[in-house]
Amino acid sequence: MDEGFANVDEQLDRLGKKQDGLRVELTETKETVDFLLTKTTQHERKLHQLIKEQP
């Protein structure tokens, strides 16, 4: 019976590590998306400014 519990504990540990890895990937993806949104907004503002400056 102890072997069964050890197996379950091992599987839970692996799931925990996998979850931690996914959390890191999700955080990195969010940071990338935030960066791209910021850059997109900057470019849109620049385009609007250039359009307003045209005669």
LOTIKOL-851836 format. One record per residue (C-alpha): z, x, y negated; residue number from 1. Coordinates in steps of 0.02 Angstrom, whole numbers. Layout:
BEGIN
+--------+--------+--------+-----+
!      z !      x !      y !   n !
+--------+--------+--------+-----+
!      Z !      X !      Y ! NUM !
...
+--------+--------+--------+-----+
! end
This chain:
BEGIN
+--------+--------+--------+-----+
!      z !      x !      y !   n !
+--------+--------+--------+-----+
!      0 !      0 !      0 !   1 !
!     38 !    144 !   -117 !   2 !
!   -139 !    207 !    -86 !   3 !
!   -208 !     41 !   -147 !   4 !
!   -106 !     49 !   -306 !   5 !
!   -160 !    230 !   -334 !   6 !
!   -341 !    175 !   -315 !   7 !
!   -318 !     34 !   -441 !   8 !
!   -231 !    154 !   -561 !   9 !
!   -376 !    276 !   -545 !  10 !
!   -502 !    140 !   -580 !  11 !
!   -403 !     79 !   -730 !  12 !
!   -397 !    257 !   -797 !  13 !
!   -586 !    272 !   -780 !  14 !
!   -611 !    106 !   -867 !  15 !
!   -496 !    161 !  -1007 !  16 !
!   -594 !    322 !  -1031 !  17 !
!   -758 !    227 !  -1029 !  18 !
!   -689 !    105 !  -1158 !  19 !
!   -634 !    250 !  -1268 !  20 !
!   -809 !    325 !  -1257 !  21 !
!   -889 !    160 !  -1302 !  22 !
!   -770 !    142 !  -1449 !  23 !
!   -822 !    313 !  -1514 !  24 !
!  -1006 !    269 !  -1494 !  25 !
!   -980 !    104 !  -1583 !  26 !
!   -890 !    190 !  -1726 !  27 !
!  -1030 !    317 !  -1743 !  28 !
!  -1160 !    179 !  -1739 !  29 !
!  -1067 !     84 !  -1875 !  30 !
!  -1060 !    240 !  -1983 !  31 !
!  -1247 !    266 !  -1959 !  32 !
!  -1285 !     85 !  -2004 !  33 !
!  -1174 !     97 !  -2158 !  34 !
!  -1264 !    255 !  -2213 !  35 !
!  -1435 !    176 !  -2187 !  36 !
!  -1385 !     19 !  -2281 !  37 !
!  -1324 !    125 !  -2427 !  38 !
!  -1487 !    223 !  -2431 !  39 !
!  -1591 !     64 !  -2419 !  40 !
!  -1495 !    -12 !  -2564 !  41 !
!  -1521 !    145 !  -2668 !  42 !
!  -1708 !    143 !  -2635 !  43 !
!  -1721 !    -42 !  -2676 !  44 !
!  -1633 !    -14 !  -2842 !  45 !
!  -1749 !    130 !  -2880 !  46 !
!  -1902 !     23 !  -2838 !  47 !
!  -1839 !   -119 !  -2948 !  48 !
!  -1810 !      4 !  -3089 !  49 !
!  -1985 !     77 !  -3071 !  50 !
!  -2063 !    -97 !  -3068 !  51 !
!  -1971 !   -145 !  -3229 !  52 !
!  -2033 !     14 !  -3314 !  53 !
!  -2216 !    -22 !  -3279 !  54 !
!  -2313 !   -101 !  -3424 !  55 !
+--------+--------+--------+-----+
! end
